[in-house]
């Protein structure tokens, strides 16, 4: 009798173990199949998808990434007691929407070289904090003096210039702190330091600050076409492209990319960064404030150097297409399926309407 009971218990244990293994295998199988479907859907060289389905799948990809980023940003700047006005000002611009192109670029670059989204998420958030700080600063009366951003009153219009300036400082400091403190301990410290240095370089006199200073200096000045284009390239490689470049490079560093992979991704990002600004300049003179969510024609009023001003609207569009082709060429060494998000991001930027 005891032997029979032991046999029954043994058979039950074996059955439960087999059931456990079955469900574990099934979950892994479904995850692999889901991953495979996602890669195929984002593969721009696949002949089974139409142009419309590429756009639809990519927009779904962007929405998923944006949701992840928005959640992480919300957690990074909580409204804790006591509720400080400075925190409200930081959150106002940081969480006011936007396309989240820079964080997505960071995450996609990390995944391209074999890393996980979670590994690069603190860096992705940090880049968006820097971007938000630059928007607040850009809109100040002493800079571009704008009153509308993403369809809402600009930060200084809501909180005052003094709090807006402090929010800029706080967001930059938080970006560095967040990258250092929130990145997984599994990531080697030298990678984290390298990523932080990349970000800081993109903000200072080798990046955004240099571009903004040159932009202000060029207002109202006349240039011939060659000199104007040279100055324009300097402004936007530093003011716009530098942060997009840092976003991609930080992701590749966090993902453990080789030096060769990182430099290819850097070159790609510099192309799309410049392309982003060319398209921005064209939209500024071809779209309304309602369509853009910010004041249209502002550059024209301020007599700023822009691509349409130097080379005309059509030539500017052709230049953007040329930069898109160059960006794609820099990713030739990567598997097309894994590079698909970055390839489609380039198409998204060159074709965007706001």
N, C-alpha and C positions, 0 to 999 in steps of 0.2 A: 504493500500500500504506500509506504513511504517512498519507495522507488518510483511509483507511478506519479505521486505528487511532485517529486523532484523533476521528473521528466516533463510534466505539464508546465511547471514553473520555468524550466529551461527553454521549452518551446515558446512560451509566452515572451520570455526575455529576448529570444532570437527574433521573434516576430516584431516586437517593439523596436529593436535595434535596426532591423531591415526597414521598417517604416520610417524611422528617423533618418536613415541614410537616403531613402527614396526622396523624402521631402527636401532634404538638404541638397541633393543632386538636382532636384527639380528647380529649386530657387536659383542655383548657380546656372543651370541650363537656360532659364528664362532671362537671367541677367546678361548672359553672353549673347543670346539671340537679340535682346533689346539693344545691346551695345552695337551689334552688327547691323541692325536695321538703321540705327541712328547714324552710323558711319556711312552706310550706303546712301542714306537720304541726303547726307551733306557732301557727298562726293561729286564735285563739279565735273568730273570726267565720265561719270556714268551716263550711259545712253538710254536708261530706262526712265529718266525723269525729264519733265518739261521745264522750261525756264520759270513758269509760274510755280511749279512745285518746289524748285530750288528756293525761290523767294519765300514761299510759305514755310518750308522746313527751317530755313535760316531765321526767319522772324520768330518761329517757335523756340528755336535755340536761344536767341537773344532774350526772349521773354523769360525763359527758365533761368538764364544767367542773371538777368536783372533782378528777379525775385530773390535769388540767393544773396546777391550783393546788397539789395535794399534791407534785407533782414539783418545781415551782418553789420551794416552801417547804423541801423537803428539801435542795435545792441552796443555798438562802440561808443555812442554818444547818448546815454540814457538820460531821461529827464528825472533825475533823482532829487530828493528833498534835501535842502531847500532848493526850489526851482530858481536857478540863476538866469538872468536876462541874457548873459553871454552864451549860455548853453542853448537857449532858445534861438539866438541869432545863428549859432553854428548849425543847428538842426534845420533851420529855415531854408538855408541854401543847400546844405548837404542832402536833404531829403525832399527837395522840391521837384523831383522827377528828373528829366534828362534821359539821354539815350544810353548812358553807362558804357560808352564805347571804350574808354580807357580801362576800366576794370575787366570788361569782357576780353579785351586784348591781352591783358595780363594773364587771365585764367586760361585762355586758348593757347598762349605761348607755352605756359607751364605744361599743359596736357600734350602739346605737340612733341615735347622732348621727353615724354614719359612720366611726368609728374601728376599729382592728384589736385583736383580743385581746392580741396581743403588746405593744401600746402601753401597755395598762393593767395588764398582769400585775404589774409591780413595785408599783404602787399597791394592787392587790388583795391581794398578799402582805403589804404593810405594814399594811393595815387588819386582816388576820387576826392579825398580830403584836400589834397594839394590843388586839384582842379577847382573845387568849390571855393577855396581861398582866393584863387586867381580871378574867379568871376566876381567875387565881392570887391576885390581891389580894382579890377578893370572898370567897374561901374561907378566908382567914386567920382565926385565932382572934380577932383584934381586930376583925374585920369580921363576916362571917356565920358563921364557925366551922363550916365544913362539912368532911366527911371523904370525900365521894363526888362524883365529877364524870365524866360520860360513862362511867359504869359502872366506873371505876377509882379508886383512892385519890387524893385531891387532892395537889397538888404539894408542899405543906409536910409532908404525912404521909410522903412518900417521901424528900424531900431536906432536910427541916428548914426552920423558919421563916426562918432567916438567908439560906439559899441561895434560897428562894422569893422573898423580897423583892428580892434582887439580880437574880433572873431577870426580875422585873417591870421593873426599871430597864433591864436590858440589852435586853429586847424593844422597849421604847419607843424607846430610842436607835437600835436596829437598823432599826426601821420608818422613821425619818426618813432614816437613812443609805442604806437600800436604795432608797427612792423617788428620792433625789437621784442616786445612783451608777448604778443599774441601768436607769433609764428610757432609752429609745433617744435618741441624740443628734439624731435627726430631730425630736424634740418640742421646740418652742421653750422656752427656759429659763423664761420668764415663766409658762408653763402649769405647769411642774414646781413652781415656787415657790408658785403659787396653790394647787395641790393639797396641798402640804405644809402650808401655812397652814390649809387647810380641816381637815386631819387633826389638827393640833395644837390647833386651836380645839375640836374634838370631845372632846379628852382632858381639857383643863384646867377652869378654873372657869366656863367658858361651856358645858361639856358634862358628861362622865362624872364628874369629880371633884365638881362641884356636885350632881349627882344622887345620888351615893353619900353625900355629907355630909348631904343632906336626908333620905335614906332612914334613915340611922343616927339622926338627930335625931328622926324620927317614931316610932321604936320605943316601944311601950307607951303612946303618947299617945292620948287620945280626941278625936275631931273630929265635928262634925255633918256631915251628908251633903255640903252645899255646900263647906264648908271642907276636908273630907277629900278630895273630888274635885279641888279646886283644888291641894292639896298633892301629890296623887297624880299629876296631870298634869305638874306641875313636875318631880317626881322622875324620871318615866319619859321625858319629852321629853329630859331631860338624860342620864340614866343609860343608857337603851337606844336611844332614837330617834336621838340625836345621832351615834352612830357609824355606824348604818345610813344615815343621811342623808349623812354624810361619804363613805361608800363609794360611793354613787350619784353624788354631786356630783364626786368625784375622777375617776370613770370618764368622766363627761360632759366635764369639763375636759380630760382627756388626749385624748379623742376629738375635741376641737375644736368642741364644741357652742357655739351662740350663747348670749348671756346669757338670752334668753327660754327656750330649751330647757333650760338648766341650772336655772333657777328652777322650771320645771314638774316636772323630775325631782326637785328638792329637796322640793317639796310632796308629791309622790307618796311619796318615801322617808320623810318625816316621818310620814305616815299609816300606812305599813306598819310603821314602827318602833314607834309607839304600839300598833298592833294586835298586834305580836309580843309585847309585854309583857302586854296584856290576856289573850291566849290563854295565855301562860305562867302568869299568876296563876290562871286557871281550871284548867289542867292540874295545878297544884300541889295543888289540893284535890279533884281528881276522879280522879287516877291514882296508881298505886303507885310506890315507889322503883325497882322492877325495870323498870317500863314507861318511866319517865323517865330512868333512868341516873343519877339524882341523888336526894338525900334529899327525899322528898315530905312536904308539910305543914310544911316548915321555916318558912315565912313566918307560919303560924298560931302556931307555938310561940314565935317571936320577937316576936309581936304587931306585925308590920309592917302598914303601910297597903297594902292590895291592892284590886283592883277588885271581887272577890267580897265582900270585907268591907264596902266602901262601898255597892255597888249590887246585890249578890247575883249568883249564878252565871248565871241566865238573862238578866238585864239586861246583864251583862258580855258574854255571847255576842252579844246584839243590838248592843251597842256595837261589837264587833269587826266585825260584818257591815257596819255603817254606815261604819266607817273603810275597809273594803275597797272599798265603792262610791265613796267620796270619792277614794281612791287611784287608781282606774281612771279617774275623770273627769279627773284632772290629766294623763293621757296622751292625751287626745282629739285633741290637735294632731298626734300622730305617726301614721305609717303603721301600721295594725293588725298587719300581718305582722312588721314590725321591733320593734314594742312587745310582741309576744306573750310573750317570755320574762318580761318584767316583770309583765305582766297575770297570767300563770299563776303567777308567784312569789307574788303577793298572795293568790291562791286557795290556794296551797300553805300559806302561813303561817296563814291563818285556819282551815284544816282540819287542821292538823298535830295529831298525837297524842302527840308527845314532844318 
